[in-house]
Amino acid sequence: MTVAELANLELLKGKGLPQFDAIDASQVNEGIPALLLDLKEQLDSLELLIEAEEKAGNILQWNQLMAPLQQLGERLRWSWGLVCHLLGVCNNPSLREAHQQNQAAVVQFSSRIAQSKPIYRALLALEQQDESLDNCQKRIIKSELLGMRLRGVGLAADQQEIFNQLSEQLSALATSFSNNLLDSTANWSLLLTDESQIAGCPHSLRELLAQAAREKDHPDANANNGPWLLGLDQPRYGPFMQFSESRQLREKLYRAFISRAASEPNNNQQLISEILKLRQEKAELLGYANWAEVSLATKMAPSVAAVEGLLEDLRNPSIEFGKQELAELMALAPNKTKLEAWDMSYLSEKLRQERFNLDSEALRPWFPLPQVLDGLFALCERIFAIRIEIADGQAPIWHQDVRYFKVFEADTGSQLASFYLDPYSRPGSKRGGAWMDECLGRQRNSEGEIVLPVAYLICNQSPPVGETPSLMTFNEVETLFHEFGHGLQHMLTTIEQPEAAGINGVEWDAVELPSQFMENWCYEEKTLNSIARHWQSGEPLPNQERQKLFKARNFMAGAATLRQVHLALTDLHLHAHWRADSGVSPEQMRRQIALNTTLLPPLEEDAMLCSFGHIFAGGYSAGYYSYKWAEVLSADAFAAFEEVGLENEVALQATGRRFRATVLSLGGSRAPQEIFEQFRGRPPCAAALLKHSGLTH
């Protein structure tokens, strides 16, 4: 492609908001190779400049070295990041194929930058010019040098070639894992035609299942008469397991869910062993004993033993509480039947209603998405001094459900950021779960202008049905607050160096601090009053129902914490101890761990690892413990607000401004421990987490 053609290709625009509907598979196949060729020429020029300056006895200063590196990285991140974003929210066969065709070349170029010996030497030389750098710049260079070492810059040429092949294979395997899980989830369905099959299910779920049926060749389906289409996506799976009176159907659905992506044609079982084996090979090439050590090299946690210590501290009380919870569920089992895994959600809901008289499904009408957003935005204005305004129609979108918002300083009115919200589940084209990602990061561009951050906030909650808005479960409310916490750290950063702005440069086991911190506000009385209003009458959630929510906050906390410990230990041990020649499969190792971390043993067909996308297709390999590590920080941070008094508005706002000025503002410019201590006035303490989780008597 000519330079002019490159400039006109939307995918290669490289700045501003993308025109999402202009990006298709042909643009990916035309644009990405051309972009990589152009970036390679720029990289070659930079390396020649470095070598020429070295011969002359000169050292490239910050702007001479980092500015071109940042521009290289941003152009690739903007274009390839857009492809990956669309693959997550608008997955289709042609886009998937285009992504797969270009993925290896992108990985190769990324490795080429990370393994550039001239750039590595220039960074080392710049690091020695200590007096000319500020603390943020020093931290960025230290991080860049570590990142390059972990990506093989110090390897001999033959080892580097092997290392790069491993990186390309792992990238392809991760994509295959994700696609298999997406397809396996989307391809399973069960049509219910008899009223008895839907017994116990609330009207909102019946509506959702009928809507799914209408979209699959049953145009006359309705909530009252059916048919109803079951699926494995969370908005259908979770409530059905919670409310269905049909034990037989719950069993059928549960067995399908736990065996996702475990059989042909979407089988992840072999991929798991291969991914673990290749990661181990990469670790050994780098001189580490295992992949867990590689992962922890860039995190707060100092060692595998330290992580195991935290998880054991949580496992002990969780087992104690979990066994008590299990006994209470067994007492509810009808006709003294054996308690099975597909009974857990159903009986937990029964126990919740019995103990707290709390019907979680009946509360949906009090949590319509528009009202929840209003309350969330009001909270942010109150404690962080920002104003959020609807800006639908002012930015291109990728689906009609997507919303757009702008963020302003409350006092001056100056714009700080903006964000997209894609709230609803779309099985088959949108991957499950919830996440925040970077559309644009805060930085000062080559013209000296500040680029304002833009975030993608993605959820998978129940969609609107007919004229009824999305009525959220309280869990979905917490998920929205969680992702918004990530978004706040991205959007409220004051750092202008892109490598340290927002969530960039933040150690992985600290990055969940703002997100988990925000979940606490769902239970703060003033915030709950603002988000919980009936979608038709506008009436606030009755006080007795609010009190039930407060009392039920830590319901089944032992089982919930134990599940996270099980997942974190499984992840850690697979990456620290499993070997291809050990004679033990990854699943067998997981089942050994389950002996001490689960209340009910896994079923024979339980293939949880095949759907564990966090560690096999995401960034959490040997890092899933980060949720609990960061939860120590987040619980202690929220305790600062509790200590000044949640009803003391003046002190609350002062504490909120301090949280914004430290945790939300400083991003990766300083070590997270240092930032936390600046906010809290002391190191973090785990006592608040045990208290918030209800794991202390």
Residue pairs with C-beta under 8 A, 6 or more apart in sequence:
1 9
1 30
1 31
1 34
6 12
6 31
6 34
6 35
6 38
9 27
9 30
9 31
9 34
10 18
10 19
10 22
10 23
10 27
11 18
11 22
11 23
11 27
11 28
11 31
11 32
11 35
11 79
11 82
11 83
12 31
12 34
12 35
12 79
13 78
14 74
14 75
14 78
14 79
15 78
15 445
15 451
16 440
17 395
17 396
17 439
17 440
17 454
18 82
18 396
18 439
19 396
20 82
20 86
20 90
20 396
20 397
20 398
21 396
21 398
23 82
23 83
23 86
24 94
24 95
25 94
25 95
25 97
25 98
26 98
28 83
28 95
28 98
28 99
28 102
29 98
29 101
29 102
31 79
32 79
32 80
32 83
32 102
32 105
32 106
33 102
33 105
35 75
35 76
35 79
36 76
36 105
36 106
36 109
39 72
39 75
39 76
39 109
40 109
40 112
42 68
42 71
42 72
43 72
43 112
43 113
43 116
46 68
46 69
46 72
46 118
46 119
47 116
47 118
47 119
49 60
49 64
50 60
50 65
50 118
50 119
50 121
50 122
51 118
53 59
53 60
54 118
54 121
54 122
59 122
59 125
59 126
59 129
60 122
60 125
60 126
61 126
61 129
61 132
62 126
62 132
62 133
62 137
65 119
65 122
65 123
65 126
66 137
66 140
66 497
67 446
69 113
69 119
70 443
70 497
70 498
70 499
71 446
72 113
73 113
73 498
74 441
74 443
74 498
76 106
76 109
76 110
77 438
78 440
80 106
81 437
81 438
83 95
83 98
83 99
83 102
84 99
85 437
85 439
85 456
86 95
86 398
87 95
87 96
87 99
88 430
88 431
88 435
88 458
89 398
89 399
89 422
89 426
89 429
89 430
89 431
89 458
90 398
90 399
90 429
90 430
91 179
91 182
91 428
91 429
91 430
91 431
92 429
96 179
99 175
100 172
100 175
103 168
103 171
103 172
103 175
104 168
104 171
104 172
107 164
107 167
107 168
107 171
108 164
108 168
111 151
111 152
111 163
111 164
111 167
113 119
114 147
114 148
114 151
114 152
114 153
115 148
115 151
115 152
115 153
115 155
115 160
115 164
116 148
116 153
117 153
119 148
120 145
120 148
120 153
123 141
123 144
123 145
123 148
124 145
126 133
126 141
127 133
127 138
127 141
127 142
127 145
130 138
133 141
135 669
135 670
136 495
136 497
136 500
136 669
136 670
137 497
139 500
139 505
139 668
139 669
139 670
139 671
140 497
140 499
140 500
140 505
140 668
143 298
143 499
143 505
143 668
144 499
146 297
146 298
147 298
149 286
150 286
150 294
150 297
150 298
151 163
151 167
152 159
152 160
152 163
152 164
152 285
152 286
155 163
155 285
155 286
159 285
162 281
162 285
163 282
163 285
163 286
166 278
166 281
166 282
166 285
167 282
169 274
169 278
170 275
170 278
170 279
170 282
173 271
173 274
173 275
173 278
174 275
174 616
174 617
175 617
176 268
176 271
177 261
177 268
177 271
177 272
177 275
177 613
177 616
177 617
178 431
178 613
178 617
179 266
180 261
180 266
180 267
180 268
180 271
180 610
181 260
181 261
181 266
181 268
181 431
181 432
181 610
181 611
181 613
181 617
182 428
182 431
182 432
183 265
183 266
184 232
184 260
184 261
184 262
184 266
184 611
185 231
185 232
185 233
185 260
185 261
185 427
185 432
186 231
186 233
186 427
186 428
187 266
188 231
188 232
188 256
188 260
189 212
189 216
189 229
189 230
189 231
190 229
190 230
190 231
190 249
190 252
190 253
191 213
191 218
191 227
191 228
191 229
191 230
192 198
192 209
192 226
192 227
192 228
192 229
192 230
192 249
193 226
193 227
194 226
195 226
196 246
197 228
197 246
197 249
198 206
198 209
198 226
198 228
198 244
199 244
199 245
199 246
200 243
200 244
200 245
200 246
201 209
201 239
201 240
201 243
201 244
202 239
202 243
202 361
202 362
202 364
203 223
204 239
204 361
204 364
204 462
204 465
204 471
205 236
205 239
205 240
205 243
205 361
206 223
206 224
206 228
207 223
207 465
207 466
207 468
208 235
208 236
208 239
208 462
208 463
208 465
209 228
209 229
209 230
209 236
209 240
210 221
210 222
210 223
210 226
210 227
210 228
210 229
211 221
211 463
211 465
212 228
212 229
212 231
212 236
213 221
213 226
213 227
213 228
213 229
214 220
214 221
216 229
218 227
218 229
221 227
221 228
221 229
230 236
230 237
230 240
230 249
230 253
231 237
231 427
232 253
232 256
232 257
232 260
233 425
233 427
233 432
233 460
234 425
234 432
234 460
235 425
235 460
235 461
235 462
235 463
237 253
237 257
238 345
239 361
239 473
240 249
240 250
240 253
241 250
241 253
241 254
241 342
241 345
241 346
242 345
242 346
242 348
242 349
242 360
242 361
243 346
243 349
243 361
244 250
244 253
244 346
247 342
247 343
247 346
250 342
250 343
250 346
251 340
251 342
253 342
254 341
254 342
255 342
255 603
255 605
258 341
258 602
258 603
258 605
258 606
258 607
258 608
259 605
259 606
259 607
259 610
260 607
260 610
260 611
261 267
261 268
261 607
261 610
261 611
262 268
262 269
262 605
262 607
262 610
267 610
268 609
268 610
268 611
268 616
269 587
269 607
269 609
269 610
271 616
272 586
272 609
272 610
272 616
273 580
273 585
273 586
275 616
276 291
276 574
276 575
276 578
276 580
276 586
277 580
279 291
279 294
279 575
279 621
280 290
280 291
280 579
280 580
282 291
282 294
283 289
283 290
283 291
283 293
283 294
286 294
288 294
288 297
290 575
290 576
290 577
291 575
291 576
291 621
291 622
292 304
292 572
292 575
292 576
292 622
293 304
293 576
294 622
295 575
295 621
295 622
295 623
296 302
296 303
296 304
296 307
296 622
298 507
298 508
299 507
299 508
299 509
299 623
299 626
300 507
300 509
300 510
300 629
300 672
300 673
301 307
301 310
301 509
301 625
301 629
304 572
304 576
307 568
307 572
307 625
307 629
308 569
308 572
310 625
310 628
310 629
310 632
310 686
311 565
311 568
311 569
311 572
311 625
311 628
313 686
314 561
314 564
314 565
314 628
314 695
315 562
315 565
315 569
315 596
315 597
317 558
317 690
317 695
317 696
318 558
318 559
318 561
318 562
318 565
318 695
319 558
319 562
319 596
320 558
321 557
321 558
321 559
321 561
321 694
321 695
322 558
322 559
322 561
322 562
322 599
323 558
323 599
324 558
325 556
325 558
325 559
325 599
326 339
326 559
326 599
326 600
328 351
329 339
329 343
329 344
329 347
329 348
329 351
330 339
332 347
332 350
332 351
332 354
333 339
333 343
333 347
339 347
339 600
340 600
341 600
341 603
344 559
344 600
348 555
348 556
349 360
351 555
352 358
352 360
352 552
352 555
353 359
355 552
355 555
356 548
356 551
356 552
356 555
357 548
358 545
358 548
358 549
358 552
360 473
360 474
361 473
363 473
363 474
363 532
363 541
363 545
363 549
364 471
364 472
364 473
365 471
365 534
365 535
365 536
366 532
366 533
366 534
366 535
366 540
366 541
366 545
367 471
367 472
367 473
367 474
367 476
367 477
367 531
367 532
368 469
368 470
368 471
368 472
368 533
368 535
369 423
369 461
369 469
369 470
369 471
369 472
370 469
371 531
371 532
371 533
371 535
372 472
372 477
372 480
372 531
373 421
374 530
374 531
375 527
375 530
375 531
375 532
376 480
376 481
376 484
376 527
376 531
377 387
377 388
378 527
378 530
379 521
379 524
379 527
379 530
380 386
380 388
380 488
381 387
381 388
381 410
382 649
382 652
382 653
382 656
383 652
383 653
383 655
383 656
383 657
383 659
383 660
384 488
384 492
384 656
384 657
384 659
384 660
384 664
385 409
385 410
385 411
385 653
385 656
385 657
385 660
386 407
386 408
386 409
386 410
386 416
386 492
387 407
387 408
387 409
387 410
387 413
388 405
388 406
388 407
388 408
389 405
389 406
389 408
390 403
390 404
390 405
391 404
391 405
391 406
391 418
392 403
392 404
393 404
394 404
394 406
395 404
395 418
395 420
397 404
397 420
398 422
399 422
399 426
401 422
401 423
401 424
401 426
401 463
402 420
402 421
402 422
403 420
403 421
403 422
403 423
404 418
404 419
404 420
404 421
405 418
405 419
405 421
406 415
406 417
406 418
407 415
407 416
407 417
407 418
407 419
407 491
407 492
408 414
408 415
408 416
409 416
415 452
416 452
416 453
416 491
416 492
417 442
417 452
417 453
417 454
417 455
417 490
417 491
417 492
418 452
418 454
418 455
418 491
419 454
419 455
419 456
419 457
419 487
419 491
420 439
420 454
420 455
420 456
420 457
421 457
421 459
422 430
422 456
422 457
422 458
422 459
423 459
423 461
423 470
423 480
424 459
424 460
424 461
424 462
424 463
424 464
424 470
425 432
425 460
425 461
425 462
425 463
430 458
430 460
431 613
432 460
433 460
433 613
434 458
434 459
434 460
434 479
434 480
434 482
434 483
435 456
435 458
435 483
435 486
436 455
436 456
436 457
436 458
436 483
436 486
436 487
436 490
436 503
436 515
437 455
437 456
437 458
438 453
438 454
438 455
438 456
438 490
438 502
438 503
438 504
439 454
439 455
439 456
440 451
440 452
440 453
440 454
441 451
441 453
441 490
441 498
441 501
441 502
441 504
442 450
442 451
442 452
442 453
442 493
442 494
442 495
442 496
442 498
442 501
442 502
443 450
443 451
443 496
443 497
443 498
443 501
444 450
444 451
444 496
445 451
450 496
453 490
453 491
453 493
453 501
453 502
455 486
455 487
455 490
455 491
457 483
457 484
457 486
457 487
458 483
459 476
459 479
459 480
459 483
461 470
461 472
461 473
461 476
461 479
461 480
462 470
462 471
462 472
462 473
462 476
463 470
464 470
468 535
469 535
471 535
472 480
474 522
474 549
477 522
477 531
478 519
478 522
481 518
481 519
481 521
481 522
482 515
482 516
482 518
482 519
483 515
484 515
484 518
485 514
485 515
485 516
485 517
485 518
485 519
486 503
486 511
486 514
486 515
488 514
488 518
488 664
489 502
489 503
489 506
489 511
489 514
489 663
489 664
489 667
490 502
490 503
491 502
492 660
492 664
492 665
493 501
493 502
493 664
493 665
493 666
493 667
494 665
494 666
495 501
495 502
495 665
495 666
495 667
495 668
495 669
497 669
498 504
499 505
499 668
500 667
500 668
500 669
501 667
501 668
502 667
503 511
503 667
503 668
504 667
504 668
505 667
505 668
505 669
506 667
506 668
506 672
507 671
507 672
508 619
508 620
508 623
508 626
509 623
509 625
509 626
509 629
509 630
510 626
510 629
510 630
510 633
510 672
510 676
511 626
511 630
512 626
512 627
512 630
512 631
512 634
513 630
513 633
513 634
513 637
513 663
513 672
513 676
514 634
514 663
514 664
515 634
516 627
516 630
516 631
516 634
516 635
517 634
517 637
517 638
517 659
517 663
519 634
520 634
520 635
520 638
520 692
521 527
522 528
522 531
523 549
523 550
523 553
524 646
525 546
525 646
526 646
528 541
528 546
528 549
529 540
529 541
529 546
532 540
532 541
532 546
533 539
533 540
533 541
534 540
534 541
553 694
554 692
554 693
554 694
557 693
557 694
557 695
558 695
559 599
561 693
561 695
562 597
562 598
562 599
563 598
564 627
564 628
565 597
565 628
566 593
566 594
566 597
566 598
567 612
567 624
568 624
568 625
568 627
568 628
569 593
569 597
570 589
570 590
570 593
570 609
570 612
571 612
571 614
571 615
571 620
571 621
571 622
571 623
571 624
571 625
572 622
572 624
572 625
573 589
573 593
574 586
574 589
574 590
574 615
575 615
575 621
575 622
576 622
577 589
578 584
578 586
578 589
584 592
586 609
587 607
587 609
590 602
590 608
590 609
591 601
591 602
594 601
594 602
595 601
602 608
609 616
614 620
614 624
615 621
615 622
615 623
615 624
620 626
631 689
632 684
632 685
632 686
632 688
632 689
633 672
633 676
633 684
635 688
635 689
635 691
635 692
635 693
636 676
636 680
636 684
636 685
636 686
636 687
636 688
636 689
637 659
637 663
637 676
637 679
637 680
638 688
638 692
639 688
640 655
640 659
640 679
640 680
641 652
641 655
641 656
644 651
644 652
644 654
644 655
645 651
645 652
646 652
658 679
659 679
662 675
662 676
662 678
662 679
663 675
663 676
663 679
666 675
673 683
673 684
676 683
676 684
677 683
690 696
